[in-house]
Amino acid sequence: MTAVISSRLPSKQILTWKKATWEEYEQIRDRYENSDTPRVKLFFHNGLLLIDDMGWEGINHSVV
């Protein structure tokens, strides 16, 4: 099985867990660590994978 997960999430999309193997998790993790793709949080639990896009706002996105 191969997990195909978009690197960009449409706004207001509800995150869903997708079936994946530990090896697929490692491949996706390594791909994000070694590229300039958007920052994400990866979660793996009991054969399920969740990818949460962290965005690019950074510390300067708010107005004081």
mmCIF file as Biopython writes it, N, C-alpha, C and O atoms, coordinates in Angstrom:
data_model
#
loop_
_atom_site.group_PDB
_atom_site.id
_atom_site.type_symbol
_atom_site.label_atom_id
_atom_site.label_alt_id
_atom_site.label_comp_id
_atom_site.label_asym_id
_atom_site.label_entity_id
_atom_site.label_seq_id
_atom_site.pdbx_PDB_ins_code
_atom_site.Cartn_x
_atom_site.Cartn_y
_atom_site.Cartn_z
_atom_site.occupancy
_atom_site.B_iso_or_equiv
_atom_site.auth_seq_id
_atom_site.auth_asym_id
_atom_site.pdbx_PDB_model_num
ATOM 1   N N  . MET A ? 1  ? 0.834   -1.179 0.000  1.0 0.0 1  A 1 
ATOM 2   C CA . MET A ? 1  ? 0.000   0.000  0.000  1.0 0.0 1  A 1 
ATOM 3   C C  . MET A ? 1  ? 0.875   1.237  0.000  1.0 0.0 1  A 1 
ATOM 4   O O  . MET A ? 1  ? 1.885   1.294  0.701  1.0 0.0 1  A 1 
ATOM 5   N N  . THR A ? 2  ? 0.488   2.216  -0.780 1.0 0.0 2  A 1 
ATOM 6   C CA . THR A ? 2  ? 1.208   3.473  -0.833 1.0 0.0 2  A 1 
ATOM 7   C C  . THR A ? 2  ? 0.268   4.598  -0.434 1.0 0.0 2  A 1 
ATOM 8   O O  . THR A ? 2  ? -0.824  4.726  -0.988 1.0 0.0 2  A 1 
ATOM 9   N N  . ALA A ? 3  ? 0.686   5.405  0.517  1.0 0.0 3  A 1 
ATOM 10  C CA . ALA A ? 3  ? -0.120  6.548  0.942  1.0 0.0 3  A 1 
ATOM 11  C C  . ALA A ? 3  ? 0.242   7.750  0.087  1.0 0.0 3  A 1 
ATOM 12  O O  . ALA A ? 3  ? 1.411   8.124  -0.001 1.0 0.0 3  A 1 
ATOM 13  N N  . VAL A ? 4  ? -0.753  8.351  -0.539 1.0 0.0 4  A 1 
ATOM 14  C CA . VAL A ? 4  ? -0.541  9.563  -1.324 1.0 0.0 4  A 1 
ATOM 15  C C  . VAL A ? 4  ? -1.246  10.695 -0.589 1.0 0.0 4  A 1 
ATOM 16  O O  . VAL A ? 4  ? -2.471  10.716 -0.475 1.0 0.0 4  A 1 
ATOM 17  N N  . ILE A ? 5  ? -0.449  11.632 -0.094 1.0 0.0 5  A 1 
ATOM 18  C CA . ILE A ? 5  ? -1.002  12.708 0.720  1.0 0.0 5  A 1 
ATOM 19  C C  . ILE A ? 5  ? -0.464  14.029 0.202  1.0 0.0 5  A 1 
ATOM 20  O O  . ILE A ? 5  ? 0.748   14.202 0.075  1.0 0.0 5  A 1 
ATOM 21  N N  . SER A ? 6  ? -1.341  14.945 -0.092 1.0 0.0 6  A 1 
ATOM 22  C CA . SER A ? 6  ? -0.950  16.255 -0.605 1.0 0.0 6  A 1 
ATOM 23  C C  . SER A ? 6  ? -0.144  17.013 0.440  1.0 0.0 6  A 1 
ATOM 24  O O  . SER A ? 6  ? -0.397  16.907 1.640  1.0 0.0 6  A 1 
ATOM 25  N N  . SER A ? 7  ? 0.834   17.781 -0.040 1.0 0.0 7  A 1 
ATOM 26  C CA . SER A ? 7  ? 1.643   18.564 0.898  1.0 0.0 7  A 1 
ATOM 27  C C  . SER A ? 7  ? 0.968   19.877 1.292  1.0 0.0 7  A 1 
ATOM 28  O O  . SER A ? 7  ? 1.393   20.516 2.255  1.0 0.0 7  A 1 
ATOM 29  N N  . ARG A ? 8  ? -0.066  20.287 0.575  1.0 0.0 8  A 1 
ATOM 30  C CA . ARG A ? 8  ? -0.803  21.503 0.910  1.0 0.0 8  A 1 
ATOM 31  C C  . ARG A ? 8  ? -2.250  21.145 1.206  1.0 0.0 8  A 1 
ATOM 32  O O  . ARG A ? 8  ? -2.890  20.446 0.420  1.0 0.0 8  A 1 
ATOM 33  N N  . LEU A ? 9  ? -2.763  21.611 2.314  1.0 0.0 9  A 1 
ATOM 34  C CA . LEU A ? 9  ? -4.138  21.337 2.686  1.0 0.0 9  A 1 
ATOM 35  C C  . LEU A ? 9  ? -5.008  22.551 2.382  1.0 0.0 9  A 1 
ATOM 36  O O  . LEU A ? 9  ? -4.636  23.672 2.728  1.0 0.0 9  A 1 
ATOM 37  N N  . PRO A ? 10 ? -6.160  22.352 1.744  1.0 0.0 10 A 1 
ATOM 38  C CA . PRO A ? 10 ? -7.067  23.481 1.540  1.0 0.0 10 A 1 
ATOM 39  C C  . PRO A ? 10 ? -7.492  24.053 2.889  1.0 0.0 10 A 1 
ATOM 40  O O  . PRO A ? 10 ? -7.573  23.326 3.879  1.0 0.0 10 A 1 
ATOM 41  N N  . SER A ? 11 ? -7.761  25.352 2.926  1.0 0.0 11 A 1 
ATOM 42  C CA . SER A ? 11 ? -8.147  25.968 4.192  1.0 0.0 11 A 1 
ATOM 43  C C  . SER A ? 11 ? -9.421  25.346 4.732  1.0 0.0 11 A 1 
ATOM 44  O O  . SER A ? 11 ? -10.301 24.951 3.968  1.0 0.0 11 A 1 
ATOM 45  N N  . LYS A ? 12 ? -9.514  25.259 6.040  1.0 0.0 12 A 1 
ATOM 46  C CA . LYS A ? 12 ? -10.664 24.736 6.760  1.0 0.0 12 A 1 
ATOM 47  C C  . LYS A ? 12 ? -10.954 23.262 6.454  1.0 0.0 12 A 1 
ATOM 48  O O  . LYS A ? 12 ? -12.073 22.799 6.676  1.0 0.0 12 A 1 
ATOM 49  N N  . GLN A ? 13 ? -9.967  22.523 5.950  1.0 0.0 13 A 1 
ATOM 50  C CA . GLN A ? 13 ? -10.165 21.103 5.705  1.0 0.0 13 A 1 
ATOM 51  C C  . GLN A ? 13 ? -10.063 20.355 7.028  1.0 0.0 13 A 1 
ATOM 52  O O  . GLN A ? 13 ? -9.177  20.629 7.837  1.0 0.0 13 A 1 
ATOM 53  N N  . ILE A ? 14 ? -10.966 19.415 7.243  1.0 0.0 14 A 1 
ATOM 54  C CA . ILE A ? 14 ? -10.914 18.601 8.440  1.0 0.0 14 A 1 
ATOM 55  C C  . ILE A ? 14 ? -9.840  17.538 8.236  1.0 0.0 14 A 1 
ATOM 56  O O  . ILE A ? 14 ? -9.861  16.804 7.247  1.0 0.0 14 A 1 
ATOM 57  N N  . LEU A ? 15 ? -8.911  17.461 9.170  1.0 0.0 15 A 1 
ATOM 58  C CA . LEU A ? 15 ? -7.834  16.488 9.064  1.0 0.0 15 A 1 
ATOM 59  C C  . LEU A ? 15 ? -8.374  15.090 9.329  1.0 0.0 15 A 1 
ATOM 60  O O  . LEU A ? 15 ? -9.202  14.891 10.218 1.0 0.0 15 A 1 
ATOM 61  N N  . THR A ? 16 ? -7.897  14.124 8.551  1.0 0.0 16 A 1 
ATOM 62  C CA . THR A ? 16 ? -8.327  12.743 8.741  1.0 0.0 16 A 1 
ATOM 63  C C  . THR A ? 16 ? -7.110  11.836 8.795  1.0 0.0 16 A 1 
ATOM 64  O O  . THR A ? 16 ? -6.095  12.090 8.148  1.0 0.0 16 A 1 
ATOM 65  N N  . TRP A ? 17 ? -7.229  10.797 9.562  1.0 0.0 17 A 1 
ATOM 66  C CA . TRP A ? 17 ? -6.197  9.776  9.662  1.0 0.0 17 A 1 
ATOM 67  C C  . TRP A ? 17 ? -6.295  8.876  8.440  1.0 0.0 17 A 1 
ATOM 68  O O  . TRP A ? 17 ? -7.395  8.532  8.008  1.0 0.0 17 A 1 
ATOM 69  N N  . LYS A ? 18 ? -5.147  8.490  7.876  1.0 0.0 18 A 1 
ATOM 70  C CA . LYS A ? 18 ? -5.089  7.615  6.715  1.0 0.0 18 A 1 
ATOM 71  C C  . LYS A ? 18 ? -4.305  6.360  7.082  1.0 0.0 18 A 1 
ATOM 72  O O  . LYS A ? 18 ? -3.331  6.430  7.833  1.0 0.0 18 A 1 
ATOM 73  N N  . LYS A ? 19 ? -4.730  5.209  6.551  1.0 0.0 19 A 1 
ATOM 74  C CA . LYS A ? 19 ? -4.002  3.968  6.801  1.0 0.0 19 A 1 
ATOM 75  C C  . LYS A ? 19 ? -2.621  4.059  6.167  1.0 0.0 19 A 1 
ATOM 76  O O  . LYS A ? 19 ? -2.480  4.504  5.028  1.0 0.0 19 A 1 
ATOM 77  N N  . ALA A ? 20 ? -1.602  3.635  6.912  1.0 0.0 20 A 1 
ATOM 78  C CA . ALA A ? 20 ? -0.229  3.659  6.415  1.0 0.0 20 A 1 
ATOM 79  C C  . ALA A ? 20 ? 0.613   2.695  7.242  1.0 0.0 20 A 1 
ATOM 80  O O  . ALA A ? 20 ? 0.245   2.334  8.360  1.0 0.0 20 A 1 
ATOM 81  N N  . THR A ? 21 ? 1.732   2.289  6.686  1.0 0.0 21 A 1 
ATOM 82  C CA . THR A ? 21 ? 2.673   1.440  7.424  1.0 0.0 21 A 1 
ATOM 83  C C  . THR A ? 21 ? 3.728   2.329  8.075  1.0 0.0 21 A 1 
ATOM 84  O O  . THR A ? 21 ? 3.847   3.510  7.748  1.0 0.0 21 A 1 
ATOM 85  N N  . TRP A ? 22 ? 4.490   1.750  8.995  1.0 0.0 22 A 1 
ATOM 86  C CA . TRP A ? 22 ? 5.569   2.485  9.631  1.0 0.0 22 A 1 
ATOM 87  C C  . TRP A ? 22 ? 6.604   2.917  8.587  1.0 0.0 22 A 1 
ATOM 88  O O  . TRP A ? 22 ? 7.150   4.017  8.676  1.0 0.0 22 A 1 
ATOM 89  N N  . GLU A ? 23 ? 6.872   2.064  7.608  1.0 0.0 23 A 1 
ATOM 90  C CA . GLU A ? 23 ? 7.825   2.388  6.552  1.0 0.0 23 A 1 
ATOM 91  C C  . GLU A ? 23 ? 7.345   3.587  5.726  1.0 0.0 23 A 1 
ATOM 92  O O  . GLU A ? 23 ? 8.149   4.434  5.338  1.0 0.0 23 A 1 
ATOM 93  N N  . GLU A ? 24 ? 6.050   3.659  5.460  1.0 0.0 24 A 1 
ATOM 94  C CA . GLU A ? 24 ? 5.507   4.806  4.727  1.0 0.0 24 A 1 
ATOM 95  C C  . GLU A ? 24 ? 5.640   6.083  5.558  1.0 0.0 24 A 1 
ATOM 96  O O  . GLU A ? 24 ? 5.954   7.147  5.025  1.0 0.0 24 A 1 
ATOM 97  N N  . TYR A ? 25 ? 5.401   5.971  6.855  1.0 0.0 25 A 1 
ATOM 98  C CA . TYR A ? 25 ? 5.588   7.116  7.746  1.0 0.0 25 A 1 
ATOM 99  C C  . TYR A ? 25 ? 7.029   7.614  7.664  1.0 0.0 25 A 1 
ATOM 100 O O  . TYR A ? 25 ? 7.269   8.815  7.538  1.0 0.0 25 A 1 
ATOM 101 N N  . GLU A ? 26 ? 7.990   6.686  7.737  1.0 0.0 26 A 1 
ATOM 102 C CA . GLU A ? 26 ? 9.403   7.068  7.684  1.0 0.0 26 A 1 
ATOM 103 C C  . GLU A ? 26 ? 9.757   7.730  6.354  1.0 0.0 26 A 1 
ATOM 104 O O  . GLU A ? 26 ? 10.513  8.701  6.331  1.0 0.0 26 A 1 
ATOM 105 N N  . GLN A ? 27 ? 9.220   7.217  5.251  1.0 0.0 27 A 1 
ATOM 106 C CA . GLN A ? 27 ? 9.492   7.808  3.940  1.0 0.0 27 A 1 
ATOM 107 C C  . GLN A ? 27 ? 8.950   9.232  3.858  1.0 0.0 27 A 1 
ATOM 108 O O  . GLN A ? 27 ? 9.633   10.132 3.369  1.0 0.0 27 A 1 
ATOM 109 N N  . ILE A ? 28 ? 7.733   9.434  4.332  1.0 0.0 28 A 1 
ATOM 110 C CA . ILE A ? 28 ? 7.129   10.767 4.309  1.0 0.0 28 A 1 
ATOM 111 C C  . ILE A ? 28 ? 7.896   11.707 5.231  1.0 0.0 28 A 1 
ATOM 112 O O  . ILE A ? 28 ? 8.163   12.852 4.867  1.0 0.0 28 A 1 
ATOM 113 N N  . ARG A ? 29 ? 8.252   11.230 6.422  1.0 0.0 29 A 1 
ATOM 114 C CA . ARG A ? 29 ? 9.035   12.033 7.366  1.0 0.0 29 A 1 
ATOM 115 C C  . ARG A ? 29 ? 10.358  12.467 6.749  1.0 0.0 29 A 1 
ATOM 116 O O  . ARG A ? 29 ? 10.732  13.637 6.836  1.0 0.0 29 A 1 
ATOM 117 N N  . ASP A ? 30 ? 11.064  11.530 6.128  1.0 0.0 30 A 1 
ATOM 118 C CA . ASP A ? 30 ? 12.353  11.849 5.525  1.0 0.0 30 A 1 
ATOM 119 C C  . ASP A ? 30 ? 12.199  12.814 4.351  1.0 0.0 30 A 1 
ATOM 120 O O  . ASP A ? 30 ? 13.044  13.685 4.152  1.0 0.0 30 A 1 
ATOM 121 N N  . ARG A ? 31 ? 11.132  12.665 3.579  1.0 0.0 31 A 1 
ATOM 122 C CA . ARG A ? 31 ? 10.892  13.558 2.447  1.0 0.0 31 A 1 
ATOM 123 C C  . ARG A ? 31 ? 10.696  14.993 2.936  1.0 0.0 31 A 1 
ATOM 124 O O  . ARG A ? 31 ? 11.229  15.927 2.337  1.0 0.0 31 A 1 
ATOM 125 N N  . TYR A ? 32 ? 9.937   15.177 4.021  1.0 0.0 32 A 1 
ATOM 126 C CA . TYR A ? 32 ? 9.715   16.528 4.544  1.0 0.0 32 A 1 
ATOM 127 C C  . TYR A ? 32 ? 10.969  17.093 5.196  1.0 0.0 32 A 1 
ATOM 128 O O  . TYR A ? 32 ? 11.218  18.295 5.100  1.0 0.0 32 A 1 
ATOM 129 N N  . GLU A ? 33 ? 11.764  16.260 5.855  1.0 0.0 33 A 1 
ATOM 130 C CA . GLU A ? 33 ? 12.986  16.744 6.505  1.0 0.0 33 A 1 
ATOM 131 C C  . GLU A ? 33 ? 14.029  17.199 5.498  1.0 0.0 33 A 1 
ATOM 132 O O  . GLU A ? 33 ? 14.812  18.106 5.782  1.0 0.0 33 A 1 
ATOM 133 N N  . ASN A ? 34 ? 14.048  16.576 4.323  1.0 0.0 34 A 1 
ATOM 134 C CA . ASN A ? 34 ? 15.100  16.837 3.344  1.0 0.0 34 A 1 
ATOM 135 C C  . ASN A ? 34 ? 14.634  17.698 2.169  1.0 0.0 34 A 1 
ATOM 136 O O  . ASN A ? 34 ? 15.220  17.628 1.089  1.0 0.0 34 A 1 
ATOM 137 N N  . SER A ? 35 ? 13.605  18.498 2.360  1.0 0.0 35 A 1 
ATOM 138 C CA . SER A ? 35 ? 13.115  19.323 1.258  1.0 0.0 35 A 1 
ATOM 139 C C  . SER A ? 35 ? 12.646  20.679 1.769  1.0 0.0 35 A 1 
ATOM 140 O O  . SER A ? 35 ? 12.637  20.943 2.971  1.0 0.0 35 A 1 
ATOM 141 N N  . ASP A ? 36 ? 12.259  21.526 0.832  1.0 0.0 36 A 1 
ATOM 142 C CA . ASP A ? 36 ? 11.751  22.861 1.169  1.0 0.0 36 A 1 
ATOM 143 C C  . ASP A ? 36 ? 10.231  22.898 1.164  1.0 0.0 36 A 1 
ATOM 144 O O  . ASP A ? 36 ? 9.639   23.967 1.018  1.0 0.0 36 A 1 
ATOM 145 N N  . THR A ? 37 ? 9.590   21.744 1.322  1.0 0.0 37 A 1 
ATOM 146 C CA . THR A ? 37 ? 8.132   21.689 1.340  1.0 0.0 37 A 1 
ATOM 147 C C  . THR A ? 37 ? 7.605   22.322 2.620  1.0 0.0 37 A 1 
ATOM 148 O O  . THR A ? 37 ? 8.363   22.522 3.569  1.0 0.0 37 A 1 
ATOM 149 N N  . PRO A ? 38 ? 6.323   22.636 2.655  1.0 0.0 38 A 1 
ATOM 150 C CA . PRO A ? 38 ? 5.760   23.272 3.853  1.0 0.0 38 A 1 
ATOM 151 C C  . PRO A ? 38 ? 6.025   22.464 5.119  1.0 0.0 38 A 1 
ATOM 152 O O  . PRO A ? 38 ? 6.107   21.236 5.090  1.0 0.0 38 A 1 
ATOM 153 N N  . ARG A ? 39 ? 6.155   23.174 6.210  1.0 0.0 39 A 1 
ATOM 154 C CA . ARG A ? 39 ? 6.377   22.511 7.501  1.0 0.0 39 A 1 
ATOM 155 C C  . ARG A ? 39 ? 5.112   21.781 7.922  1.0 0.0 39 A 1 
ATOM 156 O O  . ARG A ? 39 ? 4.006   22.308 7.806  1.0 0.0 39 A 1 
ATOM 157 N N  . VAL A ? 40 ? 5.290   20.572 8.409  1.0 0.0 40 A 1 
ATOM 158 C CA . VAL A ? 40 ? 4.148   19.764 8.817  1.0 0.0 40 A 1 
ATOM 159 C C  . VAL A ? 40 ? 4.448   19.070 10.141 1.0 0.0 40 A 1 
ATOM 160 O O  . VAL A ? 40 ? 5.606   18.908 10.525 1.0 0.0 40 A 1 
ATOM 161 N N  . LYS A ? 41 ? 3.389   18.667 10.827 1.0 0.0 41 A 1 
ATOM 162 C CA . LYS A ? 41 ? 3.496   17.789 11.992 1.0 0.0 41 A 1 
ATOM 163 C C  . LYS A ? 41 ? 2.997   16.428 11.537 1.0 0.0 41 A 1 
ATOM 164 O O  . LYS A ? 41 ? 1.920   16.328 10.950 1.0 0.0 41 A 1 
ATOM 165 N N  . LEU A ? 42 ? 3.762   15.385 11.798 1.0 0.0 42 A 1 
ATOM 166 C CA . LEU A ? 42 ? 3.367   14.027 11.439 1.0 0.0 42 A 1 
ATOM 167 C C  . LEU A ? 42 ? 3.020   13.253 12.697 1.0 0.0 42 A 1 
ATOM 168 O O  . LEU A ? 42 ? 3.712   13.349 13.710 1.0 0.0 42 A 1 
ATOM 169 N N  . PHE A ? 43 ? 1.941   12.483 12.622 1.0 0.0 43 A 1 
ATOM 170 C CA . PHE A ? 43 ? 1.519   11.628 13.725 1.0 0.0 43 A 1 
ATOM 171 C C  . PHE A ? 43 ? 1.278   10.235 13.173 1.0 0.0 43 A 1 
ATOM 172 O O  . PHE A ? 43 ? 0.651   10.083 12.125 1.0 0.0 43 A 1 
ATOM 173 N N  . PHE A ? 44 ? 1.769   9.214  13.867 1.0 0.0 44 A 1 
ATOM 174 C CA . PHE A ? 44 ? 1.530   7.835  13.475 1.0 0.0 44 A 1 
ATOM 175 C C  . PHE A ? 44 ? 1.083   7.070  14.713 1.0 0.0 44 A 1 
ATOM 176 O O  . PHE A ? 44 ? 1.739   7.118  15.753 1.0 0.0 44 A 1 
ATOM 177 N N  . HIS A ? 45 ? -0.057  6.351  14.593 1.0 0.0 45 A 1 
ATOM 178 C CA . HIS A ? 45 ? -0.578  5.601  15.729 1.0 0.0 45 A 1 
ATOM 179 C C  . HIS A ? 45 ? -1.397  4.417  15.222 1.0 0.0 45 A 1 
ATOM 180 O O  . HIS A ? 45 ? -2.349  4.590  14.462 1.0 0.0 45 A 1 
ATOM 181 N N  . ASN A ? 46 ? -1.022  3.227  15.644 1.0 0.0 46 A 1 
ATOM 182 C CA . ASN A ? 46 ? -1.768  2.001  15.306 1.0 0.0 46 A 1 
ATOM 183 C C  . ASN A ? 46 ? -2.076  1.873  13.821 1.0 0.0 46 A 1 
ATOM 184 O O  . ASN A ? 46 ? -3.208  1.561  13.450 1.0 0.0 46 A 1 
ATOM 185 N N  . GLY A ? 47 ? -1.086  2.110  12.968 1.0 0.0 47 A 1 
ATOM 186 C CA . GLY A ? 47 ? -1.276  1.946  11.532 1.0 0.0 47 A 1 
ATOM 187 C C  . GLY A ? 47 ? -2.005  3.083  10.850 1.0 0.0 47 A 1 
ATOM 188 O O  . GLY A ? 47 ? -2.450  2.938  9.711  1.0 0.0 47 A 1 
ATOM 189 N N  . LEU A ? 48 ? -2.135  4.218  11.528 1.0 0.0 48 A 1 
ATOM 190 C CA . LEU A ? 48 ? -2.799  5.381  10.942 1.0 0.0 48 A 1 
ATOM 191 C C  . LEU A ? 48 ? -1.837  6.566  10.938 1.0 0.0 48 A 1 
ATOM 192 O O  . LEU A ? 48 ? -1.052  6.743  11.870 1.0 0.0 48 A 1 
ATOM 193 N N  . LEU A ? 49 ? -1.905  7.371  9.886  1.0 0.0 49 A 1 
ATOM 194 C CA . LEU A ? 49 ? -1.021  8.511  9.705  1.0 0.0 49 A 1 
ATOM 195 C C  . LEU A ? 49 ? -1.844  9.785  9.581  1.0 0.0 49 A 1 
ATOM 196 O O  . LEU A ? 49 ? -2.853  9.818  8.876  1.0 0.0 49 A 1 
ATOM 197 N N  . LEU A ? 50 ? -1.404  10.833 10.272 1.0 0.0 50 A 1 
ATOM 198 C CA . LEU A ? 50 ? -2.036  12.144 10.185 1.0 0.0 50 A 1 
ATOM 199 C C  . LEU A ? 50 ? -0.953  13.166 9.876  1.0 0.0 50 A 1 
ATOM 200 O O  . LEU A ? 50 ? 0.088   13.195 10.534 1.0 0.0 50 A 1 
ATOM 201 N N  . ILE A ? 51 ? -1.199  14.007 8.871  1.0 0.0 51 A 1 
ATOM 202 C CA . ILE A ? 51 ? -0.269  15.075 8.509  1.0 0.0 51 A 1 
ATOM 203 C C  . ILE A ? 51 ? -0.991  16.400 8.705  1.0 0.0 51 A 1 
ATOM 204 O O  . ILE A ? 51 ? -2.041  16.635 8.107  1.0 0.0 51 A 1 
ATOM 205 N N  . ASP A ? 52 ? -0.427  17.265 9.543  1.0 0.0 52 A 1 
ATOM 206 C CA . ASP A ? 52 ? -1.016  18.574 9.837  1.0 0.0 52 A 1 
ATOM 207 C C  . ASP A ? 52 ? -0.086  19.658 9.320  1.0 0.0 52 A 1 
ATOM 208 O O  . ASP A ? 52 ? 1.061   19.743 9.759  1.0 0.0 52 A 1 
ATOM 209 N N  . ASP A ? 53 ? -0.556  20.487 8.395  1.0 0.0 53 A 1 
ATOM 210 C CA . ASP A ? 53 ? 0.221   21.582 7.830  1.0 0.0 53 A 1 
ATOM 211 C C  . ASP A ? 53 ? 0.366   22.684 8.877  1.0 0.0 53 A 1 
ATOM 212 O O  . ASP A ? 53 ? -0.633  23.190 9.389  1.0 0.0 53 A 1 
ATOM 213 N N  . MET A ? 54 ? 1.605   23.058 9.196  1.0 0.0 54 A 1 
ATOM 214 C CA . MET A ? 54 ? 1.846   24.078 10.222 1.0 0.0 54 A 1 
ATOM 215 C C  . MET A ? 54 ? 1.816   25.493 9.658  1.0 0.0 54 A 1 
ATOM 216 O O  . MET A ? 54 ? 1.748   26.449 10.430 1.0 0.0 54 A 1 
ATOM 217 N N  . GLY A ? 55 ? 1.863   25.658 8.351  1.0 0.0 55 A 1 
ATOM 218 C CA . GLY A ? 55 ? 1.800   26.990 7.762  1.0 0.0 55 A 1 
ATOM 219 C C  . GLY A ? 55 ? 3.132   27.721 7.826  1.0 0.0 55 A 1 
ATOM 220 O O  . GLY A ? 55 ? 4.119   27.197 8.343  1.0 0.0 55 A 1 
ATOM 221 N N  . TRP A ? 56 ? 3.147   28.938 7.295  1.0 0.0 56 A 1 
ATOM 222 C CA . TRP A ? 56 ? 4.385   29.722 7.196  1.0 0.0 56 A 1 
ATOM 223 C C  . TRP A ? 56 ? 4.298   31.066 7.909  1.0 0.0 56 A 1 
ATOM 224 O O  . TRP A ? 56 ? 5.143   31.928 7.668  1.0 0.0 56 A 1 
ATOM 225 N N  . GLU A ? 57 ? 3.326   31.278 8.765  1.0 0.0 57 A 1 
ATOM 226 C CA . GLU A ? 57 ? 3.146   32.587 9.368  1.0 0.0 57 A 1 
ATOM 227 C C  . GLU A ? 57 ? 4.360   33.068 10.150 1.0 0.0 57 A 1 
ATOM 228 O O  . GLU A ? 57 ? 4.786   34.214 10.003 1.0 0.0 57 A 1 
ATOM 229 N N  . GLY A ? 58 ? 4.906   32.212 10.963 1.0 0.0 58 A 1 
ATOM 230 C CA . GLY A ? 58 ? 6.054   32.600 11.759 1.0 0.0 58 A 1 
ATOM 231 C C  . GLY A ? 58 ? 5.689   33.553 12.890 1.0 0.0 58 A 1 
ATOM 232 O O  . GLY A ? 58 ? 4.513   33.837 13.117 1.0 0.0 58 A 1 
ATOM 233 N N  . ILE A ? 59 ? 6.687   34.036 13.585 1.0 0.0 59 A 1 
ATOM 234 C CA . ILE A ? 59 ? 6.450   34.856 14.773 1.0 0.0 59 A 1 
ATOM 235 C C  . ILE A ? 59 ? 5.957   36.263 14.423 1.0 0.0 59 A 1 
ATOM 236 O O  . ILE A ? 59 ? 5.325   36.910 15.257 1.0 0.0 59 A 1 
ATOM 237 N N  . ASN A ? 60 ? 6.232   36.747 13.213 1.0 0.0 60 A 1 
ATOM 238 C CA . ASN A ? 60 ? 5.890   38.123 12.850 1.0 0.0 60 A 1 
ATOM 239 C C  . ASN A ? 60 ? 4.514   38.245 12.180 1.0 0.0 60 A 1 
ATOM 240 O O  . ASN A ? 60 ? 4.243   39.278 11.568 1.0 0.0 60 A 1 
ATOM 241 N N  . HIS A ? 61 ? 3.647   37.255 12.267 1.0 0.0 61 A 1 
ATOM 242 C CA . HIS A ? 61 ? 2.370   37.317 11.567 1.0 0.0 61 A 1 
ATOM 243 C C  . HIS A ? 61 ? 1.317   38.118 12.299 1.0 0.0 61 A 1 
ATOM 244 O O  . HIS A ? 61 ? 0.299   38.466 11.699 1.0 0.0 61 A 1 
ATOM 245 N N  . SER A ? 62 ? 1.516   38.422 13.561 1.0 0.0 62 A 1 
ATOM 246 C CA . SER A ? 62 ? 0.506   39.171 14.312 1.0 0.0 62 A 1 
ATOM 247 C C  . SER A ? 62 ? 0.815   40.666 14.305 1.0 0.0 62 A 1 
ATOM 248 O O  . SER A ? 62 ? 1.946   41.086 14.060 1.0 0.0 62 A 1 
ATOM 249 N N  . VAL A ? 63 ? -0.207  41.444 14.575 1.0 0.0 63 A 1 
ATOM 250 C CA . VAL A ? 63 ? -0.050  42.889 14.639 1.0 0.0 63 A 1 
ATOM 251 C C  . VAL A ? 63 ? -0.264  43.325 16.085 1.0 0.0 63 A 1 
ATOM 252 O O  . VAL A ? 63 ? -1.238  42.918 16.717 1.0 0.0 63 A 1 
ATOM 253 N N  . VAL A ? 64 ? 0.631   44.143 16.608 1.0 0.0 64 A 1 
ATOM 254 C CA . VAL A ? 64 ? 0.526   44.586 17.995 1.0 0.0 64 A 1 
ATOM 255 C C  . VAL A ? 64 ? -0.203  45.902 18.060 1.0 0.0 64 A 1 
ATOM 256 O O  . VAL A ? 64 ? -0.396  46.447 19.147 1.0 0.0 64 A 1 
#
